[in-house]
Amino acid sequence: MSRVIVVGAGPTGLMLACELRVAGVETVLLERLPEPTGQSRALALHARSAEVLDQRGLLGPFLADGVTWPRVHYAGLLLDMDVVDGRHRYSLHIHQSRVERLLEEAALKLGADIRRGHAVTGLTQDDDGVTALVSGPDGDYRLPGAFLAGCDGGGSAIRKLAGIGFPGTDSALWGIVGDVEEFDDEINLREPIVSERGMLGVSPLGDGLFRVMCVEHGVTPGEQPVTVAELRASVERVTGRAPAFGEPRWLSRFGDATRQAERYRAGRVFLAGDAAHIHFPLGAQGMNLGLQDAVNLGWKLAAAVAGWAPPGLLDSYHDERHPVGHQVCESARAQIALTFPADRVSPLRALMGDLLGFADVRRFLAGLVSGVDIRYSPGTTGSLTGARIPDVPLSTAEGESSTLRTLHQARGVLLDLSGGAGPASAAPWAGRVDVVTAAPAAELPYAALLIRPDGHVAWTDRDGTELVPALRRWFGEPAGVAV
């Protein structure tokens, strides 16, 4: 059985479906809701997410549908993105419902089978595969697959069915979020306001709609559904202002519960996105974290389905992404500590403001929030191994290209920048690794680099090691060829 089952049609599940289909894997995506909700808890794509979309040639429609903003924030402290490397020095303000729509269009175009109104009610697995028990509009059925990925949110049914623990802390801080048809007040949109009572963020969503997110310290949420009057009163207490609100399209509460799955893999079942981690929505990192889970997992599942995955490749998903999820959860906690209650942490915020005067501090925090600093292995001094490949223009015999463009087919890339000397041949791994020869690039002071399909560097000629072991480690044994 070569099929992969993906559960959950949020950004993570849809991105994973795209990744699997680019690699040629039969993909069935199951979503329990019959239609998209149109709601958007997330509002921004960070630089690394823009890069991974660009790696697959998908970024254009997202840029056309969103607004680039040259800053991110850490606990409400603004950071200019010009301190990071690459071309995508921005956050892309685009609400989640549009991200989902664009990813669904891409997944369908690539040939994914998306089934809405289909809920997974049980699963079984053995050494040969996994079977989902599904309740659909026409009744119950069994769906077999080689692997199953649970991308079904913080209340994940897949996580529970797989018996994976979800330890962490319950909410002690609460906020209200809503989309309203009018917000009449002279404030700096997209830039958070922090006061002694809490924090307010307002972002335009287009078509006269505004996202309003307000967090108050020391307030216990009511048991009744949230109302626009409650949101308005919260904004007034936090800011001392009384803006005019229009009719709400959507209102909800949220808290700072922080949890992470004990493991991201249980046999043939994997977790990604909110099914694997939840945290307070400061810094807009949740959707981005899930998208990058999907890009890490997709090519590894595809390799296993194709039969060439080397030992340990599937386990490397947990090994690489669990620490990243932990870091983001801890970062969210740190931002809460820097923000609430503002009257007690104001000296600490003032100190952080002073520290932001140092370029290295700004670069570290911008890299942390945007995801561009993720590194899966330490590498040697001065080596990119483990880090993501920067977006660098390339000049090839076929014309102008870029490092990210070489990854459009979701295969590995051996990038030869030697000017003719050439590294050891990757020909035995044809179909898994593309060889790209380009003129030397000042931004990449290497003779050769091996890049994984997710855009992370697996080897460089400056590591002091041979290329072939790196090819075997990440791309398996070449079929029927002695190396």
N, C-alpha and C positions, 0 to 999 in steps of 0.2 A: 504494500500500500504506500503510494507516494504522496498522498494528500496531507496537507497541514490544515488543521481546524483552528481558526482564530475566533475567540469569543469576545464580543464587545466592539461596537462601531463608533467609538470615540476616536480622538486623534491618534492614540497609540495603536489601536487595532487596525485602523485604516492605513496608517503608515506601514505597519508590519505586513498587511496584505499587499501593498505596493511593492515592498522589498522582496517578498516571496515571488510575486508574479514577474518582476524584472528578471529574477533568477530562473524563471520557467517552472516554478513549483505550482501544482494544482492547489488552489486555496479556496476554502469555504469559510466565509465570515458570518457568524451567527449573532444576531442582535435581538434581544428580547422585546424591545419597544417596536411597535409597528411603523412608526414614523419618527424622524428626527424631531427633537423637542424645540429646536430653534433657540434654546437658551445657551448662554455663554458665560461660564464661570471664569474662563481664561481669556485674556485680552492681548497677549503679546507673544511674539516669537523672538527669541534672542539670537545673537550672532551665530552660535554654533548650529542652531536649528535651521537658520537661513543657509548655512553651509551644507548641511546634509541634504536639504531640498535641492540646492544647486548641484550637488554631486550626482543627482539623478535627472537633472534637467527639468525639475518641477517648479523652480522658484518663481518664474515669470508671472504666472497668474496670481500668486500670493502678493508680490510687490504691486501689481496692478490693483489689487483689491484692498490693500492696506496703506498705512502711512508710516514712513520711516521716521524715527526719532533719534537724535544723536546722543541720547543719554539713557542710562539705567539708574536705578536707585538701590541703595542698601540701607534698610531701616529708615527710608525717607531722605537719606543723604544722597545728593545727586552726583553722578559720576559720568563724565564725558567718555564716550566710547572711542575717542581718537587715540587712546593709550594702548589699544590692542592691535595686533597685526592682522593683515588680511584686508579684503575689500568690504566686508560686511561689518562696518563699524557703526552699528545702529541697533536699536530694537525696532521690530516691525509690529506696529499696533494694528492688529487684525483680530476680530473676535472669534471665539472658538467655533461658533456655528459656521462661519465662512471657511475656517480651516477644515472642518469636517466635510463641508460641501465640496471643496476643491480636491481634498484627498479621495473622497468617494468617487468623484468624476475620474480621477487618475486611476484608481483601482479598477473601476469598471472598464475603462479603456484598455487596461492591461490584461483584462480577462478574469478578474476575481468574481467568484460567485457569492454575492451578498444577499443574505436571507434575513429580512426584517420580520419581527413577530415570532422568532424562533428562540426559545429559552432552553438552556441546558439544565436538565433536572438531575442528571447523574452521570457518572463516568466510570469506566473500568479500563485497566491497562495490563499488558503483559509484555514479554520480551519482544513481541512482534509488532505491537501497535497499541493504540488507544481508541476506545469507542465512547462517543458522547451519546447519552440518552437525551433526545430533544423533543420538546413539546412545541408543535407548530400549528399554524392556522387550520391545517387539514388533519391534525391528529399527531400522535406520538410516533417517533421513528428512531432508529439507531444509525449513527453516522460514524463509520470507522475512519481512522487516519493514522499516519505515521507518528505525528506529534500533535499536541494541542497547546495553544497559548491563551492564557486567561488575561484579557485586557479589559475586564469588565468592572473596573472602578473600585472604590474603597470598600464597598460591601461585597466584594467579589464572591460569587457562588463557586467559581472554579477553585479559588484558594481554599474555601471550606471543604469542598468535595475532595480536594487533594490532601487534606489534613495538614496544611501548612499553617503554623502559628503566626500571629500578627501582634507581637508585643509592642508596648509603647505606653503613652500617657493619654488620659482623657482631657477634654477641653476645660480650661479655666479662664479663657478669654474669648469673648464673643463679639461678633459684628453683624452688620446687615449689609446686604448687597442688593442692588436693584437697577433695572433699566427703566428710565423715565423719559417721557416725551418732551420734557423741557427742563432746563436747569438755568435759571436766570440769576447769575451772580458774577461779579468781576473777580474771578480767581484765575490762577495759572492752571489751565487744564493740563492733564497728564503729569503734573508735579504734585506729590503728596503734601498735605498740610498736617503738621504735627503740633498739637497743643498739649496743655497740662491734662486735658480730659481724654485725649485719644488721638485718632488720626482719620483724615478724610482724603479720599482720592476720587477725582472726577475725570472721566475720559469721554470724549465724543465718539459715538459709534457710527455716525452717518445718518442721513435721512432724519435729522432733528432729534435723534435718540442719544441719551447720555447714560453712561454707567456711573453709578454712585456707590462707593464703598465706604462705610463708616464703622470705625471700631472704637468702643468706649471701654475704658478701664473701670473695673469695679461694678459692672452692670450684669445682672443675671437675666438671661433671656426669658421672655414670656412663653407660655405654653400654647398660646393662640397663634394662628398664622400671622406673619408680619404684615403690617399695613403701611401705606405711604405716609400716614400721619406719624407712625412710630419712627420711620426713617427720617422724616423732616425734623422731629423733635430731637433725635440723636445728633443730626448735623448741627442744629442750633446749640446744643450743649457743648459739642466738641469745638466749634468754631466761633460761637457768639454771633453768628450771622443767620439771617432768615431768608434763604433763597426761595424763589418761586419754583415749585415743582409742577410738572405736568402729570398726566395719567401714567401709572406704572404699567409696563408690559410684563414685568417679572420681578418678584421679590423673594428673598430667601435669607436665612441665617447661616452663619458659618462660625466655626470655632478653631481653636489651636490644637486639637487632638493631633498627636504625632505618633505614627506607628510605621513599622517596617516588617515585611515578611521575614521570617527566620531564614528562609532559603528561597531562591528564585526558581529552583528546579526540584520536582519530585518525579523521578523516572522520566516519562515521556511528556510530562506536563510542566509548563513554564509560566511564570508570571511576569507581567510588564505593566508599566504605568501605575495608576493609582491602586491597582490590585496588589502591587508590590510595596507601595509607600504612600503615605499621606502626611501632610504637614500644613502649617498655617500659610495662607497665600500671600506672603510678603516676598517681594522680589520677582513675582511672576515666573517662578521656576517649575511649577508642577507639570504643565503641558509639555514644556521643553524637555524635562527629564524623561517623560514617557516616550516622546518621539525618538530620543536618543537611545532609550532602551530598545526600541523596535529596530533601529538601524544596527545596533550591536548584535541583536538576536537573529535577524532575518537571514543574513548570509551564512550563519553557522547552521541554522536549520536546513537551509538549502543544500549545504555541503553534505549534511547527514543524509538527506533524502537522495542525493545524487550518488551516495556511496563512497565518497572520497574523504570524508571528515577524518582528520587524524585523531588519535586518542587524546582525550581531554578538551577537544574543541568545544563541545557543548557545555562542559562544566566551566569553561572560561567565561561563559555569560554571567553566571553568578559571581565568579571570582572578580570580574571586572566591574560589573554594574552595582553589586551590593555595596561596596565602599563608596561609590559615587552617590547612591541613594542616601546612605548614612550621612555623608558630608552635607548634602542639601538639607536633610532634616535638621542637622545640628546648626546649619547656617540660619534656617528659619527660626530656631530657638534663640540664637544669638541676636537676631534682628528684633525679636520680641523684647529681649532684655535691654536692648538699646532704645526702645521706643515707649514702653509702658512700665510703670506710670511716669509720664513725662516730667512731672515736678521733681521726682526723685532721681531720674537718670539724666537730667539736663547737664550736670557737670561732665558725665561720661560722653554725652553727645557732643559737647563743646570740645572735649579732648579728641574725639574722633574727627571732628571738623578740622582741628589743627593737623592731625595726622594725614588728612587728605591733601595737605600741602606738599606731601612727598610723592613723587611720581611712582615709586615702587609700590606704595600703599594703594594708590589709585589703580595701578595696573593689576595688582593682586585681587582687589575687590571686584573690579570690572570683569576680570577673567573668571572669578568664582561665580558671579551672577550669570554671565553670558554663556558659560560652559566651555569656553575656548581653552581653558587651562587644564582640562581633563587629560590625565596621562595614565596609561594602563601599566606601564613598566618604566623603571627609572632610566634605563639606557646608560650610556657612558657620558662623561662630561662633554658638553657641546654637541651631543647627538640628539636628533629628533625622535629616536626610537621610543615608542609608546605614546607620543603626542600626536595630535591631529596634524595632517599635512596643511600648511598654510595655503591660502588661495593665491597662487603665483602664476603670472602669464608665462606661457611656453611658446617657443618658436620651433615648429617641427617641419619636416619635409612636406607634410600635407597642408601646412598653413598654420595660422595662429591658433593656439589652444590655451588651456590652463590646467593646473593640477586637478581642479575639481571636475573639469570636463572629461578628463581621462577616466573618471569613475562612473560615467553614465550607465554602463552595462552591469554594474554591481559585481565586477570581477576584480581580482587583485591586479596591481599594476607594478611592473618593474620599470622604473623611470631611469633611463640612461642619459646622464648629463655629462658624460666623460669626454665628449668631443671626439670620439672615435676609438678610444681605448677599449671601452665596453666591459661590463661585468661578466661573470660566468653566465652561461646561457640558461634561460628559463624555458626554453623550447619544450622540454618534457612535460611542462605543466600547462601547455597550450589548452585553452578552453577554461582554465581556472585563473591564469595570470596573463595579462596582456603586456607585451613589451612596447614601451613608448620611448623613442629616441628623440631628444630635443637638444637645442643649443644650451650650453651652460647658462645658468641663471644666477645673477648676483644674489638674489634673495635666498637661494638654496646652494650653499657652498659644499656641495657633495658631487662625487662622480656618479653615484647610483643610490637609489632608494627603492625599497620594496614597500608598497602601500597596500594595506588590507582593503577589502571592499567597503568597509565602514569609514574609510578615510584616515585611519590611524596608521602610523608608520611602523612596520614590522622589522625593518633592518635598514642600516645605511652602511656605506663602505667605510665609515669612520668608527664603527663599533669594535673593530679588531677581531671580528669573527667572519666566517665564510657565509656566503649567500645560501648555498644548498641546504644546510641545516635549518635556516629560517624558512625556506620554501617548504621543507618537509614538515616543520612544526605547524605552519598555518594552512598549508594547502595539500598535505598528505603525500603519500607515495605516488610517483608518476606511474601511470598504468602501462605495464609491460615494457618499461624502458629502464635500462641500467644507468644509474647516475653516479 
